Amino acid sequence: MIVIKKRLIFWLFKAYIKKWGKAIFLSFLLGLIIFFLLKSSFPYIIAAFTGVSKETIGVVGAYTLDSLPQSILDDISHGLTKVNPDGTISPDLATSWDIKNGGKLYVFHLRNGVHFNDGTLLTSKEISFSFSNVSVSRPNEDTIAYSLKDPYAPFLVTVSRPIFKSDLVGIGDYRIKKAQLNGSFLESLTLTSGSASPALKIYQFYPTQDALKVAFVLGEINQALNLSATTFENTSLEKFPHTQIQKSTDYTQLVTLFYNTKDKELSNKSLRDALSYAIPNTFPEGERAYSPIPPTSWAYNQASMRLEDKTHAKLLLSASVGKDLSSMAPFIITTSAKYESVALAIKDSWDQIGIKSKVQITDTIPPVFQMYLGSYSIPEDPDQYTLWHSYQENNITNYSSIRIDTLLEDGRKTLDMNQRLKTYQDFQKYLIDDQPATFLYFPYNFTVTKM
């Protein structure tokens, strides 16, 4: 009897599925589509009913509350000064300043009537920058002065750092409402504005760009920042409905091929010149760079541009190493997996002038290398003393030049803008002439937004 009942239930279930299975499947599929549509539209629904606009923004990186990206810091506070896109300085929380004692004393006059987001009035006593070898005085509530051991022209850039009280209470358009942590690292950060048109910005942090793209496709975020490519699962994100892609160039990062100038072969300047002239004029990953200073900077020297010229490269090779290149061991280009395709493109270009090379993948900058392909952060001021001065640890090419050292020392001490311009124009000219590195490109960034 039990067996018969089981068979009866099975037959009834089978008949039910046969009759209604297609409708059940379509209903489930429709429900799934509606779920994801509602999920991606949730911020707009909230905004319609509450009057509060909401953005959910995805960012790649491991950040703490003490190491927030600059874009977020700019939302929640301001500095004494502001750095313009061309690197020049404008007033911000300081309306003006005086530079005295040959560039060793900076006196800033604060804006009146400025309040932190908790209502506290901004006065000199709330400003607590900490700089080494710098003493601070506060003549009155509206004035703060910094006394430096030596003249330092980029100091006006240094004080553009956002000013905060404790718990990151700032003076920006937004304040921190909630921070969700995993240990000391941020999983999400919610900012709220106190303006007449209230708004929320929710930043979600992801370990990789692939994870960020998945979050965007699933509707967890409506904007993905700073993607290096827009491909996803063998297609492009721009093919997704209601998606807008904005392309920009990141002039804060410079992808560079560094030469070890103490290497037996690469100590030969003519050889480095030949290798540089053979490198392509374009890279699909970014805007071609010809100088360590970006073209947006007030100090950029356009005359330093060096274009691809394989004929000239071959002449330089012949003069420096002779006609028999087959006896030369292949050069080793060490790089990370991120830049492997760039290294292979360079390898192909060098093959065309008879130079052999190999690409070696690594996770870190090796202490000793022949060539290293990687990126470094470009300072907002044209001062690159720590990167190219002979006695600096960050000078990974082991480059040494008395002339460049002198220019770098003068550039950070000189206050006159016209003189600084001439100094950094010469710095670029002579550095590129010596060729301790070949500057490749400023990477493209893509911001993907669900409209």
Order of alpha helices (4+ residues) and beta strands (2+ residues): alpha-beta-alpha-beta-beta-beta-beta-beta-beta-alpha-beta-beta-beta-alpha-beta-beta-beta-beta-beta-alpha-beta-alpha-beta-alpha-beta-beta-alpha-alpha-alpha-beta
